[in-house]
Amino acid sequence: MSFRNVEEKITLTGERMTLKRAWISLRANRPWWVFASNIFLMWGAFFFQTGALVYFFHY
């Protein structure tokens, strides 16, 4: 009942995001780059550690 008199004030457009526009937006987003770099480094460290573990079990 609390939303009975609420009206939608924002009109949505049917505009779609292109791949080029999304890439430009991601390039300018510094926090996204920090996050992506962190994920990349964590996966690299995980594979490096796993490779070292296999080496020590082998020899």
PDB file of N, H, CA, C and O in Angstrom:
ATOM      1  N   MET A   1       0.797  -1.191   0.000  1.00  0.00           N
ATOM      2  CA  MET A   1       0.000   0.000   0.000  1.00  0.00           C
ATOM      3  C   MET A   1       0.847   1.266   0.000  1.00  0.00           C
ATOM      4  O   MET A   1       0.359   2.328  -0.387  1.00  0.00           O
ATOM      5  N   SER A   2       2.073   1.180   0.414  1.00  0.00           N
ATOM      6  H   SER A   2       2.470   0.318   0.729  1.00  0.00           H
ATOM      7  CA  SER A   2       2.888   2.392   0.501  1.00  0.00           C
ATOM      8  C   SER A   2       3.316   2.914  -0.868  1.00  0.00           C
ATOM      9  O   SER A   2       3.739   4.065  -0.968  1.00  0.00           O
ATOM     10  N   PHE A   3       3.220   2.108  -1.923  1.00  0.00           N
ATOM     11  H   PHE A   3       2.876   1.173  -1.841  1.00  0.00           H
ATOM     12  CA  PHE A   3       3.647   2.541  -3.250  1.00  0.00           C
ATOM     13  C   PHE A   3       2.473   2.828  -4.185  1.00  0.00           C
ATOM     14  O   PHE A   3       2.663   2.891  -5.400  1.00  0.00           O
ATOM     15  N   ARG A   4       1.317   2.996  -3.671  1.00  0.00           N
ATOM     16  H   ARG A   4       1.162   2.945  -2.684  1.00  0.00           H
ATOM     17  CA  ARG A   4       0.134   3.199  -4.506  1.00  0.00           C
ATOM     18  C   ARG A   4       0.215   4.496  -5.307  1.00  0.00           C
ATOM     19  O   ARG A   4      -0.161   4.507  -6.479  1.00  0.00           O
ATOM     20  N   ASN A   5       0.685   5.569  -4.720  1.00  0.00           N
ATOM     21  H   ASN A   5       0.990   5.560  -3.767  1.00  0.00           H
ATOM     22  CA  ASN A   5       0.700   6.879  -5.375  1.00  0.00           C
ATOM     23  C   ASN A   5       2.044   7.219  -6.015  1.00  0.00           C
ATOM     24  O   ASN A   5       2.267   8.370  -6.390  1.00  0.00           O
ATOM     25  N   VAL A   6       2.921   6.269  -6.146  1.00  0.00           N
ATOM     26  H   VAL A   6       2.740   5.334  -5.842  1.00  0.00           H
ATOM     27  CA  VAL A   6       4.241   6.518  -6.726  1.00  0.00           C
ATOM     28  C   VAL A   6       4.163   6.404  -8.241  1.00  0.00           C
ATOM     29  O   VAL A   6       3.583   5.460  -8.778  1.00  0.00           O
ATOM     30  N   GLU A   7       4.761   7.387  -8.925  1.00  0.00           N
ATOM     31  H   GLU A   7       5.232   8.154  -8.489  1.00  0.00           H
ATOM     32  CA  GLU A   7       4.807   7.374 -10.385  1.00  0.00           C
ATOM     33  C   GLU A   7       6.253   7.235 -10.848  1.00  0.00           C
ATOM     34  O   GLU A   7       7.175   7.685 -10.169  1.00  0.00           O
ATOM     35  N   GLU A   8       6.442   6.620 -11.986  1.00  0.00           N
ATOM     36  H   GLU A   8       5.692   6.253 -12.537  1.00  0.00           H
ATOM     37  CA  GLU A   8       7.772   6.487 -12.576  1.00  0.00           C
ATOM     38  C   GLU A   8       8.124   7.802 -13.263  1.00  0.00           C
ATOM     39  O   GLU A   8       7.414   8.226 -14.175  1.00  0.00           O
ATOM     40  N   LYS A   9       9.197   8.447 -12.847  1.00  0.00           N
ATOM     41  H   LYS A   9       9.773   8.103 -12.106  1.00  0.00           H
ATOM     42  CA  LYS A   9       9.585   9.749 -13.390  1.00  0.00           C
ATOM     43  C   LYS A   9      10.608   9.624 -14.515  1.00  0.00           C
ATOM     44  O   LYS A   9      10.730  10.534 -15.335  1.00  0.00           O
ATOM     45  N   ILE A  10      11.335   8.532 -14.568  1.00  0.00           N
ATOM     46  H   ILE A  10      11.237   7.793 -13.902  1.00  0.00           H
ATOM     47  CA  ILE A  10      12.398   8.350 -15.555  1.00  0.00           C
ATOM     48  C   ILE A  10      11.851   7.554 -16.728  1.00  0.00           C
ATOM     49  O   ILE A  10      11.243   6.499 -16.552  1.00  0.00           O
ATOM     50  N   THR A  11      12.075   8.074 -17.921  1.00  0.00           N
ATOM     51  H   THR A  11      12.570   8.931 -18.064  1.00  0.00           H
ATOM     52  CA  THR A  11      11.673   7.323 -19.113  1.00  0.00           C
ATOM     53  C   THR A  11      12.886   6.577 -19.646  1.00  0.00           C
ATOM     54  O   THR A  11      13.963   7.157 -19.789  1.00  0.00           O
ATOM     55  N   LEU A  12      12.720   5.319 -19.934  1.00  0.00           N
ATOM     56  H   LEU A  12      11.845   4.848 -19.818  1.00  0.00           H
ATOM     57  CA  LEU A  12      13.812   4.496 -20.437  1.00  0.00           C
ATOM     58  C   LEU A  12      13.829   4.543 -21.952  1.00  0.00           C
ATOM     59  O   LEU A  12      12.788   4.442 -22.600  1.00  0.00           O
ATOM     60  N   THR A  13      15.020   4.696 -22.511  1.00  0.00           N
ATOM     61  H   THR A  13      15.867   4.778 -21.985  1.00  0.00           H
ATOM     62  CA  THR A  13      15.156   4.687 -23.965  1.00  0.00           C
ATOM     63  C   THR A  13      15.575   3.297 -24.413  1.00  0.00           C
ATOM     64  O   THR A  13      16.115   2.518 -23.627  1.00  0.00           O
ATOM     65  N   GLY A  14      15.330   2.996 -25.655  1.00  0.00           N
ATOM     66  H   GLY A  14      14.892   3.629 -26.294  1.00  0.00           H
ATOM     67  CA  GLY A  14      15.684   1.688 -26.199  1.00  0.00           C
ATOM     68  C   GLY A  14      17.095   1.648 -26.750  1.00  0.00           C
ATOM     69  O   GLY A  14      17.418   0.754 -27.533  1.00  0.00           O
ATOM     70  N   GLU A  15      17.945   2.587 -26.367  1.00  0.00           N
ATOM     71  H   GLU A  15      17.683   3.314 -25.732  1.00  0.00           H
ATOM     72  CA  GLU A  15      19.311   2.649 -26.888  1.00  0.00           C
ATOM     73  C   GLU A  15      20.142   1.496 -26.331  1.00  0.00           C
ATOM     74  O   GLU A  15      20.103   1.205 -25.136  1.00  0.00           O
ATOM     75  N   ARG A  16      20.890   0.850 -27.214  1.00  0.00           N
ATOM     76  H   ARG A  16      20.922   1.086 -28.185  1.00  0.00           H
ATOM     77  CA  ARG A  16      21.723  -0.276 -26.804  1.00  0.00           C
ATOM     78  C   ARG A  16      23.186   0.155 -26.780  1.00  0.00           C
ATOM     79  O   ARG A  16      23.611   1.010 -27.557  1.00  0.00           O
ATOM     80  N   MET A  17      23.935  -0.448 -25.884  1.00  0.00           N
ATOM     81  H   MET A  17      23.590  -1.143 -25.253  1.00  0.00           H
ATOM     82  CA  MET A  17      25.356  -0.156 -25.754  1.00  0.00           C
ATOM     83  C   MET A  17      26.119  -0.936 -26.810  1.00  0.00           C
ATOM     84  O   MET A  17      25.947  -2.148 -26.938  1.00  0.00           O
ATOM     85  N   THR A  18      26.959  -0.243 -27.564  1.00  0.00           N
ATOM     86  H   THR A  18      27.099   0.742 -27.459  1.00  0.00           H
ATOM     87  CA  THR A  18      27.780  -0.919 -28.560  1.00  0.00           C
ATOM     88  C   THR A  18      29.044  -1.440 -27.889  1.00  0.00           C
ATOM     89  O   THR A  18      29.404  -0.994 -26.800  1.00  0.00           O
ATOM     90  N   LEU A  19      29.707  -2.373 -28.531  1.00  0.00           N
ATOM     91  H   LEU A  19      29.415  -2.735 -29.416  1.00  0.00           H
ATOM     92  CA  LEU A  19      30.940  -2.932 -27.984  1.00  0.00           C
ATOM     93  C   LEU A  19      32.033  -1.872 -27.910  1.00  0.00           C
ATOM     94  O   LEU A  19      32.809  -1.845 -26.955  1.00  0.00           O
ATOM     95  N   LYS A  20      32.096  -1.010 -28.902  1.00  0.00           N
ATOM     96  H   LYS A  20      31.465  -1.032 -29.677  1.00  0.00           H
ATOM     97  CA  LYS A  20      33.099   0.059 -28.913  1.00  0.00           C
ATOM     98  C   LYS A  20      32.882   1.020 -27.749  1.00  0.00           C
ATOM     99  O   LYS A  20      33.831   1.416 -27.073  1.00  0.00           O
ATOM    100  N   ARG A  21      31.638   1.385 -27.524  1.00  0.00           N
ATOM    101  H   ARG A  21      30.867   1.063 -28.073  1.00  0.00           H
ATOM    102  CA  ARG A  21      31.334   2.302 -26.425  1.00  0.00           C
ATOM    103  C   ARG A  21      31.608   1.649 -25.069  1.00  0.00           C
ATOM    104  O   ARG A  21      32.071   2.315 -24.144  1.00  0.00           O
ATOM    105  N   ALA A  22      31.327   0.363 -24.949  1.00  0.00           N
ATOM    106  H   ALA A  22      30.951  -0.179 -25.701  1.00  0.00           H
ATOM    107  CA  ALA A  22      31.604  -0.356 -23.702  1.00  0.00           C
ATOM    108  C   ALA A  22      33.106  -0.425 -23.450  1.00  0.00           C
ATOM    109  O   ALA A  22      33.546  -0.264 -22.311  1.00  0.00           O
ATOM    110  N   TRP A  23      33.897  -0.661 -24.492  1.00  0.00           N
ATOM    111  H   TRP A  23      33.540  -0.791 -25.417  1.00  0.00           H
ATOM    112  CA  TRP A  23      35.352  -0.725 -24.344  1.00  0.00           C
ATOM    113  C   TRP A  23      35.919   0.625 -23.926  1.00  0.00           C
ATOM    114  O   TRP A  23      36.805   0.686 -23.073  1.00  0.00           O
ATOM    115  N   ILE A  24      35.418   1.710 -24.517  1.00  0.00           N
ATOM    116  H   ILE A  24      34.698   1.660 -25.209  1.00  0.00           H
ATOM    117  CA  ILE A  24      35.873   3.053 -24.147  1.00  0.00           C
ATOM    118  C   ILE A  24      35.527   3.334 -22.686  1.00  0.00           C
ATOM    119  O   ILE A  24      36.324   3.924 -21.957  1.00  0.00           O
ATOM    120  N   SER A  25      34.364   2.920 -22.269  1.00  0.00           N
ATOM    121  H   SER A  25      33.716   2.440 -22.861  1.00  0.00           H
ATOM    122  CA  SER A  25      33.947   3.111 -20.883  1.00  0.00           C
ATOM    123  C   SER A  25      34.831   2.313 -19.923  1.00  0.00           C
ATOM    124  O   SER A  25      35.202   2.818 -18.863  1.00  0.00           O
ATOM    125  N   LEU A  26      35.168   1.082 -20.281  1.00  0.00           N
ATOM    126  H   LEU A  26      34.867   0.672 -21.141  1.00  0.00           H
ATOM    127  CA  LEU A  26      36.027   0.261 -19.419  1.00  0.00           C
ATOM    128  C   LEU A  26      37.456   0.783 -19.368  1.00  0.00           C
ATOM    129  O   LEU A  26      38.109   0.706 -18.327  1.00  0.00           O
ATOM    130  N   ARG A  27      37.944   1.313 -20.486  1.00  0.00           N
ATOM    131  H   ARG A  27      37.414   1.376 -21.331  1.00  0.00           H
ATOM    132  CA  ARG A  27      39.309   1.855 -20.501  1.00  0.00           C
ATOM    133  C   ARG A  27      39.466   3.020 -19.543  1.00  0.00           C
ATOM    134  O   ARG A  27      40.532   3.194 -18.952  1.00  0.00           O
ATOM    135  N   ALA A  28      38.435   3.811 -19.382  1.00  0.00           N
ATOM    136  H   ALA A  28      37.570   3.670 -19.862  1.00  0.00           H
ATOM    137  CA  ALA A  28      38.502   4.990 -18.518  1.00  0.00           C
ATOM    138  C   ALA A  28      38.190   4.670 -17.061  1.00  0.00           C
ATOM    139  O   ALA A  28      38.316   5.547 -16.206  1.00  0.00           O
ATOM    140  N   ASN A  29      37.792   3.453 -16.759  1.00  0.00           N
ATOM    141  H   ASN A  29      37.691   2.741 -17.454  1.00  0.00           H
ATOM    142  CA  ASN A  29      37.372   3.083 -15.412  1.00  0.00           C
ATOM    143  C   ASN A  29      38.564   2.514 -14.638  1.00  0.00           C
ATOM    144  O   ASN A  29      38.866   1.324 -14.735  1.00  0.00           O
ATOM    145  N   ARG A  30      39.235   3.372 -13.872  1.00  0.00           N
ATOM    146  H   ARG A  30      38.990   4.338 -13.793  1.00  0.00           H
ATOM    147  CA  ARG A  30      40.432   2.957 -13.137  1.00  0.00           C
ATOM    148  C   ARG A  30      40.156   1.870 -12.086  1.00  0.00           C
ATOM    149  O   ARG A  30      40.943   0.928 -11.988  1.00  0.00           O
ATOM    150  N   PRO A  31      39.082   1.956 -11.302  1.00  0.00           N
ATOM    151  CA  PRO A  31      38.834   0.870 -10.337  1.00  0.00           C
ATOM    152  C   PRO A  31      38.652  -0.482 -11.009  1.00  0.00           C
ATOM    153  O   PRO A  31      39.035  -1.503 -10.438  1.00  0.00           O
ATOM    154  N   TRP A  32      38.079  -0.515 -12.205  1.00  0.00           N
ATOM    155  H   TRP A  32      37.768   0.315 -12.669  1.00  0.00           H
ATOM    156  CA  TRP A  32      37.930  -1.777 -12.923  1.00  0.00           C
ATOM    157  C   TRP A  32      39.296  -2.328 -13.309  1.00  0.00           C
ATOM    158  O   TRP A  32      39.519  -3.536 -13.224  1.00  0.00           O
ATOM    159  N   TRP A  33      40.212  -1.464 -13.730  1.00  0.00           N
ATOM    160  H   TRP A  33      40.031  -0.483 -13.798  1.00  0.00           H
ATOM    161  CA  TRP A  33      41.558  -1.916 -14.090  1.00  0.00           C
ATOM    162  C   TRP A  33      42.300  -2.463 -12.876  1.00  0.00           C
ATOM    163  O   TRP A  33      43.015  -3.459 -12.982  1.00  0.00           O
ATOM    164  N   VAL A  34      42.136  -1.819 -11.729  1.00  0.00           N
ATOM    165  H   VAL A  34      41.555  -1.010 -11.643  1.00  0.00           H
ATOM    166  CA  VAL A  34      42.769  -2.318 -10.504  1.00  0.00           C
ATOM    167  C   VAL A  34      42.213  -3.698 -10.163  1.00  0.00           C
ATOM    168  O   VAL A  34      42.968  -4.608  -9.819  1.00  0.00           O
ATOM    169  N   PHE A  35      40.910  -3.852 -10.256  1.00  0.00           N
ATOM    170  H   PHE A  35      40.297  -3.114 -10.535  1.00  0.00           H
ATOM    171  CA  PHE A  35      40.269  -5.137  -9.970  1.00  0.00           C
ATOM    172  C   PHE A  35      40.721  -6.212 -10.955  1.00  0.00           C
ATOM    173  O   PHE A  35      41.063  -7.322 -10.547  1.00  0.00           O
ATOM    174  N   ALA A  36      40.726  -5.886 -12.258  1.00  0.00           N
ATOM    175  H   ALA A  36      40.448  -4.984 -12.589  1.00  0.00           H
ATOM    176  CA  ALA A  36      41.126  -6.864 -13.274  1.00  0.00           C
ATOM    177  C   ALA A  36      42.593  -7.254 -13.104  1.00  0.00           C
ATOM    178  O   ALA A  36      42.943  -8.423 -13.265  1.00  0.00           O
ATOM    179  N   SER A  37      43.450  -6.290 -12.782  1.00  0.00           N
ATOM    180  H   SER A  37      43.165  -5.340 -12.651  1.00  0.00           H
ATOM    181  CA  SER A  37      44.869  -6.591 -12.557  1.00  0.00           C
ATOM    182  C   SER A  37      45.043  -7.495 -11.347  1.00  0.00           C
ATOM    183  O   SER A  37      45.858  -8.417 -11.364  1.00  0.00           O
ATOM    184  N   ASN A  38      44.282  -7.231 -10.308  1.00  0.00           N
ATOM    185  H   ASN A  38      43.619  -6.482 -10.294  1.00  0.00           H
ATOM    186  CA  ASN A  38      44.357  -8.053  -9.109  1.00  0.00           C
ATOM    187  C   ASN A  38      43.943  -9.492  -9.409  1.00  0.00           C
ATOM    188  O   ASN A  38      44.603 -10.428  -8.958  1.00  0.00           O
ATOM    189  N   ILE A  39      42.876  -9.677 -10.154  1.00  0.00           N
ATOM    190  H   ILE A  39      42.340  -8.917 -10.521  1.00  0.00           H
ATOM    191  CA  ILE A  39      42.431 -11.026 -10.520  1.00  0.00           C
ATOM    192  C   ILE A  39      43.501 -11.729 -11.351  1.00  0.00           C
ATOM    193  O   ILE A  39      43.801 -12.901 -11.122  1.00  0.00           O
ATOM    194  N   PHE A  40      44.072 -11.013 -12.311  1.00  0.00           N
ATOM    195  H   PHE A  40      43.828 -10.062 -12.496  1.00  0.00           H
ATOM    196  CA  PHE A  40      45.113 -11.593 -13.160  1.00  0.00           C
ATOM    197  C   PHE A  40      46.324 -12.019 -12.329  1.00  0.00           C
ATOM    198  O   PHE A  40      46.853 -13.114 -12.524  1.00  0.00           O
ATOM    199  N   LEU A  41      46.761 -11.172 -11.411  1.00  0.00           N
ATOM    200  H   LEU A  41      46.331 -10.283 -11.253  1.00  0.00           H
ATOM    201  CA  LEU A  41      47.912 -11.509 -10.572  1.00  0.00           C
ATOM    202  C   LEU A  41      47.600 -12.664  -9.619  1.00  0.00           C
ATOM    203  O   LEU A  41      48.462 -13.504  -9.363  1.00  0.00           O
ATOM    204  N   MET A  42      46.394 -12.710  -9.102  1.00  0.00           N
ATOM    205  H   MET A  42      45.693 -12.027  -9.310  1.00  0.00           H
ATOM    206  CA  MET A  42      46.027 -13.816  -8.207  1.00  0.00           C
ATOM    207  C   MET A  42      46.013 -15.145  -8.951  1.00  0.00           C
ATOM    208  O   MET A  42      46.481 -16.151  -8.418  1.00  0.00           O
ATOM    209  N   TRP A  43      45.478 -15.168 -10.185  1.00  0.00           N
ATOM    210  H   TRP A  43      45.097 -14.350 -10.617  1.00  0.00           H
ATOM    211  CA  TRP A  43      45.487 -16.403 -10.970  1.00  0.00           C
ATOM    212  C   TRP A  43      46.919 -16.801 -11.313  1.00  0.00           C
ATOM    213  O   TRP A  43      47.268 -17.980 -11.270  1.00  0.00           O
ATOM    214  N   GLY A  44      47.745 -15.815 -11.652  1.00  0.00           N
ATOM    215  H   GLY A  44      47.462 -14.857 -11.687  1.00  0.00           H
ATOM    216  CA  GLY A  44      49.149 -16.112 -11.944  1.00  0.00           C
ATOM    217  C   GLY A  44      49.860 -16.709 -10.743  1.00  0.00           C
ATOM    218  O   GLY A  44      50.606 -17.679 -10.877  1.00  0.00           O
ATOM    219  N   ALA A  45      49.631 -16.133  -9.568  1.00  0.00           N
ATOM    220  H   ALA A  45      49.025 -15.345  -9.459  1.00  0.00           H
ATOM    221  CA  ALA A  45      50.255 -16.659  -8.353  1.00  0.00           C
ATOM    222  C   ALA A  45      49.746 -18.063  -8.039  1.00  0.00           C
ATOM    223  O   ALA A  45      50.510 -18.916  -7.586  1.00  0.00           O
ATOM    224  N   PHE A  46      48.469 -18.303  -8.276  1.00  0.00           N
ATOM    225  H   PHE A  46      47.849 -17.610  -8.644  1.00  0.00           H
ATOM    226  CA  PHE A  46      47.902 -19.629  -8.030  1.00  0.00           C
ATOM    227  C   PHE A  46      48.549 -20.672  -8.936  1.00  0.00           C
ATOM    228  O   PHE A  46      48.922 -21.747  -8.467  1.00  0.00           O
ATOM    229  N   PHE A  47      48.687 -20.371 -10.228  1.00  0.00           N
ATOM    230  H   PHE A  47      48.384 -19.497 -10.609  1.00  0.00           H
ATOM    231  CA  PHE A  47      49.298 -21.326 -11.152  1.00  0.00           C
ATOM    232  C   PHE A  47      50.780 -21.515 -10.858  1.00  0.00           C
ATOM    233  O   PHE A  47      51.302 -22.622 -10.993  1.00  0.00           O
ATOM    234  N   PHE A  48      51.456 -20.453 -10.459  1.00  0.00           N
ATOM    235  H   PHE A  48      51.031 -19.555 -10.349  1.00  0.00           H
ATOM    236  CA  PHE A  48      52.868 -20.559 -10.093  1.00  0.00           C
ATOM    237  C   PHE A  48      53.030 -21.455  -8.866  1.00  0.00           C
ATOM    238  O   PHE A  48      53.921 -22.304  -8.827  1.00  0.00           O
ATOM    239  N   GLN A  49      52.184 -21.268  -7.882  1.00  0.00           N
ATOM    240  H   GLN A  49      51.460 -20.578  -7.914  1.00  0.00           H
ATOM    241  CA  GLN A  49      52.248 -22.077  -6.667  1.00  0.00           C
ATOM    242  C   GLN A  49      51.919 -23.536  -6.964  1.00  0.00           C
ATOM    243  O   GLN A  49      52.576 -24.437  -6.441  1.00  0.00           O
ATOM    244  N   THR A  50      50.920 -23.775  -7.789  1.00  0.00           N
ATOM    245  H   THR A  50      50.386 -23.044  -8.213  1.00  0.00           H
ATOM    246  CA  THR A  50      50.549 -25.140  -8.147  1.00  0.00           C
ATOM    247  C   THR A  50      51.664 -25.819  -8.930  1.00  0.00           C
ATOM    248  O   THR A  50      51.935 -27.003  -8.727  1.00  0.00           O
ATOM    249  N   GLY A  51      52.312 -25.079  -9.823  1.00  0.00           N
ATOM    250  H   GLY A  51      52.093 -24.117  -9.988  1.00  0.00           H
ATOM    251  CA  GLY A  51      53.433 -25.639 -10.579  1.00  0.00           C
ATOM    252  C   GLY A  51      54.596 -26.001  -9.675  1.00  0.00           C
ATOM    253  O   GLY A  51      55.241 -27.030  -9.873  1.00  0.00           O
ATOM    254  N   ALA A  52      54.871 -25.163  -8.681  1.00  0.00           N
ATOM    255  H   ALA A  52      54.348 -24.327  -8.519  1.00  0.00           H
ATOM    256  CA  ALA A  52      55.946 -25.464  -7.739  1.00  0.00           C
ATOM    257  C   ALA A  52      55.598 -26.687  -6.903  1.00  0.00           C
ATOM    258  O   ALA A  52      56.475 -27.493  -6.591  1.00  0.00           O
ATOM    259  N   LEU A  53      54.342 -26.832  -6.541  1.00  0.00           N
ATOM    260  H   LEU A  53      53.630 -26.177  -6.794  1.00  0.00           H
ATOM    261  CA  LEU A  53      53.913 -27.981  -5.751  1.00  0.00           C
ATOM    262  C   LEU A  53      54.104 -29.277  -6.533  1.00  0.00           C
ATOM    263  O   LEU A  53      54.571 -30.273  -5.981  1.00  0.00           O
ATOM    264  N   VAL A  54      53.748 -29.264  -7.803  1.00  0.00           N
ATOM    265  H   VAL A  54      53.369 -28.454  -8.250  1.00  0.00           H
ATOM    266  CA  VAL A  54      53.932 -30.446  -8.645  1.00  0.00           C
ATOM    267  C   VAL A  54      55.418 -30.767  -8.776  1.00  0.00           C
ATOM    268  O   VAL A  54      55.804 -31.935  -8.757  1.00  0.00           O
ATOM    269  N   TYR A  55      56.248 -29.741  -8.908  1.00  0.00           N
ATOM    270  H   TYR A  55      55.935 -28.792  -8.923  1.00  0.00           H
ATOM    271  CA  TYR A  55      57.696 -29.949  -9.015  1.00  0.00           C
ATOM    272  C   TYR A  55      58.236 -30.637  -7.758  1.00  0.00           C
ATOM    273  O   TYR A  55      59.010 -31.588  -7.867  1.00  0.00           O
ATOM    274  N   PHE A  56      57.842 -30.177  -6.575  1.00  0.00           N
ATOM    275  H   PHE A  56      57.213 -29.405  -6.487  1.00  0.00           H
ATOM    276  CA  PHE A  56      58.373 -30.751  -5.345  1.00  0.00           C
ATOM    277  C   PHE A  56      57.836 -32.152  -5.081  1.00  0.00           C
ATOM    278  O   PHE A  56      58.515 -32.949  -4.435  1.00  0.00           O
ATOM    279  N   PHE A  57      56.647 -32.474  -5.556  1.00  0.00           N
ATOM    280  H   PHE A  57      56.095 -31.826  -6.081  1.00  0.00           H
ATOM    281  CA  PHE A  57      56.164 -33.838  -5.415  1.00  0.00           C
ATOM    282  C   PHE A  57      56.875 -34.777  -6.380  1.00  0.00           C
ATOM    283  O   PHE A  57      57.026 -35.964  -6.093  1.00  0.00           O
ATOM    284  N   HIS A  58      57.309 -34.256  -7.516  1.00  0.00           N
ATOM    285  H   HIS A  58      57.186 -33.292  -7.749  1.00  0.00           H
ATOM    286  CA  HIS A  58      57.969 -35.091  -8.523  1.00  0.00           C
ATOM    287  C   HIS A  58      59.397 -35.430  -8.107  1.00  0.00           C
ATOM    288  O   HIS A  58      59.838 -36.563  -8.302  1.00  0.00           O
ATOM    289  N   TYR A  59      60.127 -34.469  -7.537  1.00  0.00           N
ATOM    290  H   TYR A  59      59.768 -33.549  -7.379  1.00  0.00           H
ATOM    291  CA  TYR A  59      61.547 -34.696  -7.219  1.00  0.00           C
ATOM    292  C   TYR A  59      61.770 -34.865  -5.762  1.00  0.00           C
ATOM    293  O   TYR A  59      62.905 -35.064  -5.330  1.00  0.00           O
TER     294      TYR A  59
END
